[in-house]
């Protein structure tokens, strides 16, 4: 059972509808025990969000409690400092005991460094856990943004949940082309079409590794392994891609292994591909451990594995999903299969 506070990282390119989505979420009763960090450098800050709510009250520094029970604050310093500050205020009862956290980023943000802060700093990692990366995509301009901006491609590629916004303004041809591109870029993500920010919060919160009700791991949903071949696949391997092309693939490890055997290879992958490795997730059945391991890496950093106590599979299969830019899939597969 993991008692750390689940974090939803909400990002999306400029004008993709994050502010509209947040405004709707903050008024929803399912969000009453949620804290939200809003980046003032975005296209709309906290004041703009609060203007759409019924009532609010300031309770501590730049922190506001909404009538719905949602807790909001602006990012006024480094993300890590804001996360620590929120937790300590919560521990001292200076703010309500929020049960989850949503972090909204700027439209040009690379999700990697924020994920790194959540998982790499000991104080933060012991308090918070990444639940899911949720990305808004403009249905009309999203395809053009993904093709022209590496930031938009990175955001879409690392997402656990993709929200296609403004679908009422897009033609069926535009929606089809965008969906096809996203399936090639990130075939493991859940995809929802929304209008005017309306969505059931349960579609985007508590959708990660642990079920909020049973507190048990749900690795199949969290892993979202690649089931459909990406564009340019031949004989199970990706063909040569153009510069800045992002792709994803799954490696299944067929034989028993130990964490001591696997960890050096995972570290090698991170140190070799560094910023090209946008995200790596996996479920490992190590023969010398009492339960499976959930592994996670972002760029050059491999984070401590999570022991999934109380969970098992009918057929224990170790598999790793890798998402990156110009990754050498053949080399990575060879290294993992030689363990």
RODRENRO-111879 format. One record per residue: residue in one letter; z, y negated, x negated of N, C-alpha, C in turn. Coordinates in steps of 0.05 Angstrom, whole numbers, plus 5000, padded with zeros to 4 digits. Layout:
<sites>
AZYXZYXZYX...
</sites>
This chain:
<sites>
X500050244983500050005000500049754982X498149574987497849334972498949094988X501048974979502348754993501448474985X499448474966498448214957496948074980X496747814978495447654998492347684996X490947775017488047805015486647525015X484547504999483147254996480247295004X479247115022476447105029475146875014X473146924998471746714984469246645000X469246395011467046305028465246115012X462846185009460946014994458246025008X456445874997453745845009452445594999X449845594998448345364987448745115003X448144884992448444625005447144625032X448644535053447444515079447144775095X448444985085448045245098449945295121X451745115126453445145150456345225146X457345195121460145275115462045105131X461544845133463344665147463544725176X461244775188461244845217462645105222X462245295204463645555206466645525204X467545365184470345325180471645195204X470244995215471344855238471945045261X470045225266470445425287472645625280X472745715255474745905247477545795249X477945535242480545415242481745385269X480145395290481145365317481545635331X480845855317481046115329483846225326X485046355347487746455345488146675324X486046825318486247035297486746915269X486346655266486646535240489346385237X491246425255493646265256495446305231X495246535218496946585194495246555168X493246385169491446355147491746085133X491746085106491545845091488745805081X487745555081485045495073485045285051X483645345029483245155008480445045011X480244785014477644655018477044474994X474744514982473944364959472844094967X474243884959473443614967470643534956X469643674936467143604925464843714942X465443864963463343974980462043754997X460143845013458743655030460543515051X462843645056464743525075467543605066X469343415064472043485055473943545078X476543545072478543625092478543435115X478343175110478442975132476143035152X473843105142471643165160472243405177X473443615165474143855180476243785201X478343635193480543585211479643405235X477543255231476543075253475643245277X475043495272474043665293476243835306X478743805297480943965308482543795327X484243925343485743785364488043625353X489743755338492143625327492743735299X494143585283494943685257497343525247X498743635229501043495217501243545188X501843335172502143365144504943475138X505043685121507643815116508443805087X506543785069507243785040504843685024X505243455011503143344994500443335009X498443484998495743475010495343715029X497543825040497444055058497843975087X496244085104496244015132496444275149X498244265169498544485188497044415214X495144585222493644535246495144645270X494344545293495544645318495144945322X492945055312492345335314494245505297X495645375278497345525260496145565232X493645475230492245485204493445275185X493545345160494545175139492245085122X491844825117489644725102490544555078X489144585056489744395034487144345019X487044125005484644064989485144144960X482944214947483044284918483044034902X485443964892485743714877485943754847X486144004838486244064809484844334805X485544474783484344724778485044934800X483145114806483545314827486145474822X486545554797488845724790491445574796X491545304790493945154796494445124826X492245094841492545074870493545334882X492545554872493445814882496445864876X497245794851500045824844501845644861X500945394864502445194880502945294909X500745394921501045494948503045724950X502945904931504746134932507646044929X508145874910510945784905512045624929X510345464941511245324966511845514988X510245724990510645935010513246075005X513846144979516246284972518746114978X518445854975520745674980520945575009X519145685026519145615054518445315058X517045195039516144925042513744905060X512345135062510045155080510345425095X508845465117509045715132508245955115X509246185123508746435109505946545116X503946425105501146515110500746805100X499046945115498547225109495847275096X494047075096491447095083490546825074X488546825056487546575045484546565045X483346345053480546295052479946075033X478146115014477445904994474545825000X474145575006471445475010470545334985X468145404975467145284950464945084956X464144934935461944754937459344904939X457244774949454644904953453345004928X453844884905452544964881454345144864X456545244875458545394859457545674852X458245754828457846034820460446184827X460346394844462746524853464246674830X462746734808463946894787466546784776X466646534767469146424755471546424775X470946374801473146384820474146664824X472346864826473247134827474847204802X473947094779475447144754478247044755X478646804766481346694769483146874786X481946974807483547144825484447404812X482747514795483247784785484147804756X483947584741484447604713487047484704X488047274718490547154710492947314722X494747394705496947574714498547474738X499347224738500947114760499447124786X496847044785495247034809494547314818X493847484799493047764806495347914818X497747854811500047994822500747894851X499547664858500147544884497847554904X495447524894493047524911491147754903X489547834922487348024917484847934931X482647964918480047894931479448094953X479147994978478448165000475448185003X474047955004471147955007469947695000X467447694991465847454986463947425010X464247205024462647145048460746915042X458146945047456246745040454546665064X454346405069452646295090449846245079X447846325094445046285087443546145109X442345925103440745765122438245925130X437945985156435746155165433046025161X432945755161430445615158429745575129X431645485113431045415085432145615065X433545815074434846005056432946145037X430646235047428746375030427846205007X427145955013426245764993428445704973X430945674982433145624964433645854946X433546094956433946334940431846364918X429346294925427146324906427246104885X428345864892428145634873430745594858X433045694867435545624855437145884847X437745914822439246144813442046154826X443245924832445845914845445746054872X443645994887443346124913442946424911X441446504891440946794887443546934879X445146804862447646924853449546954877X449746744893451546754917450746984935X448147004941447347224959447647494947X447247514921447347784908450147894907X452247734904454947834901456447854927X455147774949456547764975457248034986X459548054999460248285015459248255043X459248005053458247935080456347695078X454047725090452047505091451847405120X452147145124451947025150449446855151X447546935168445046785171445646565193X445646315184446346095202443845965214X444245805235442145645247439745815256X440446065265438246245273436646145297X437945965313436445855336434245665327X434345575302432245385292430045525277X430445785271428545935255426646105272X424246135262422346305276422946595269X421846785285422147065279420947135252X418847015245417547065219419446975196X420646745199422546645179424946835176X426046915199428347105198427547365186X425247465192424347725180424047705150X422747485141422247455112424847415097X426747265109429347225096430947485095X430947635117432447885118431348085098X428648095096427448275077428148205048X428247945042429047855015431947925009X433747885029436547945025437048235022X435548405036435848695034435048785006X433048664995432148734968434248634947X435348394952437148274934439948394935X440848464959443648564962443648764986X442549004982442349195004445049305014X447149255000449749365008451449175026X450548925029452148735044451848765074X454048695089453848685118452548415125X450848415146449248185153449748115183X450347855188450747765216449047515220X447947485244446447245251448247085269X448646825262450446655278449146385284X450146265306449245995314451745815316X451545575306453645375308456345475299X456345645279458845735267460445935283X459346035305460846215323460646505313X463046615306463146895297466046995301X466347245307469047365308470147375280X472547245276473747245249474047525237X474447725254474847995244472348105229X470047975232467648055218467747975189X469447775182469347675155472047675141X474247715156476847735143477948015144X479448095125480548365124478348575125X476248535110474048725110473648855083X475648815065475448915038476549195034X477949225012478749495003480949615021X482649445032484949555048484749475077X485349665095485449615123488049465129X487849235143490349075148492349215166X491449395183493249525202494549775190X492949955178494050195167495050155138X494149935125494749875097493550085078X491850255089490550455072487850345061X486950465039484450385027482150475045X480050315045477550385059475250345040X475050505019473150454997470250475005X469550635025466750655033465750385043X467350245059466649985070466649775048X468649795030468949595009466649624989X465949864982464049914960461249824969X460549884994457949815005455649884985X455750134977453850224957450950194966X449150174947446350124953445050384964X444150364989442950605002439850575004X438850325004436050285006434950194979X432650304971431550224945430749934944X431249804922430449524919427449514913X426349274916423449244910423049294880X420849444874420249504846421549744835X422449934852423650184843421650394839X421850534816420050764810421650984797X421551214808423051444797425951394794X427151244813429951194813430850964795X428950844780429650624762428050374770X429250144765427949894771425749844750X423449754760421349674742422149404728X420649324708421149074695421048844715X423048674715423148454734422748194719X421947984733421547724721424247604713X424147404696426647264688428147164712X430747194710432647104731432547274757X431047504756430947674779433647824781X434647834805437247964810436748224826X438048434817437748694831440348844831X440549054847442949224848442249514849X443949684839443549964839446150114837X446150364846448550534846448250764826X450250814810450251034792452351234801X451551484807453351694815454051864791X456651904786457452064762458152344772X456552544765456752804778458952994767X459952934743461853124731464653014729X466753184726469453084723469652904699X471352694701471852514678474652414679X475452284657478052154656477651854653X479751704661479551414658479351334629X480551484611480451434582477551464572X475951634584473151674577471451444588X472051364613470351174627470850884618X473350814614474050534609472550404586X472250544563470650424541467750364548X466550544564463750504572463550264591X465450234610465350004628465749744613X467549754593468049514576465549444561X464149654551461649604536459549474554X459349564579457449444598458049154602X460649084606461448804610460848634585X461548744562461148584537458248564529X456648754537453748754530452148574548X452748574574451048424593452348164601X454848124596456447874600455547744627X454447494625453847344649451647464665X450047644654447947774670449147974690X451548074684452848254703454448094723X453348054746454647884766457048014778X456848284783459048424796458648724792X460948864788460849154786463249254802X462749444821464849564837464549864836X466750014838466450304838468950444848X468550694855470650884862470551114843X472651154828472751354807474851574813X473951824813475752054816476352164788X478352064776479052154749480852404751X480152614736481552864739484452864730X485152664714487952654704489652454719X488752364743490252174759490752284787X493052214800493752334826492052224849X490652004846489051884867486651744855X484651674872482251544861482951264851X481151154835481350884825479150704837X479850464845477850264851477550084827X475050054817474649884794472949644802X473249424787471949174794471549014768X469248904765468648734742466848504751X467248274739465548044743464747934716X462047934711460947844685462348004662X463447864643464448004619467248114622X468448084645471248164649471548404667X472748614656473548854671476448824679X476948834705479648784715481249054717X483849044717485449284719484749444744X484449704741483749864765486049884785X485349934810487349974831487550264839X489850384837490350664845490450674875X488750834887488550844917490351074927X492951034925494851234933494651284963X494651544971494551614999491751635010X489751614994486951625003485451834988X483751985002482052184989479452215004X477552344992474952395005474552695008X473052775028472353055031470853155007X469052994998467553054973467952834953X469852874935470452654915468052604897X466852374900464552304884465152034870X464952034844465251784829462551634829X462651384837460151224837460750934832X458850804820459150524811456750364821X457250134833455149954842455049714823X452649654812452349434794450349234805X451048974803449348764813448948564789X446448504783446148334760443348224757X443048064736440547924730439348044705X436948164708435648294686437348504672X438748664687440248884676438349104666X439049234645437549464635438649714649X437549784672438650004688438550264673X436350324659436050574645438250604624X438750394609440750404588443550444600X444150304622446750324634447150604646X445150714659445350984669445751184647X444351154626444651344603447451334592X448551094589451251074578453351204596X453051164622454951274641454651574644X452251674643451851954647452552124623X452951994600453652134575456652154571X458152064590461052074587462052364586
</sites>
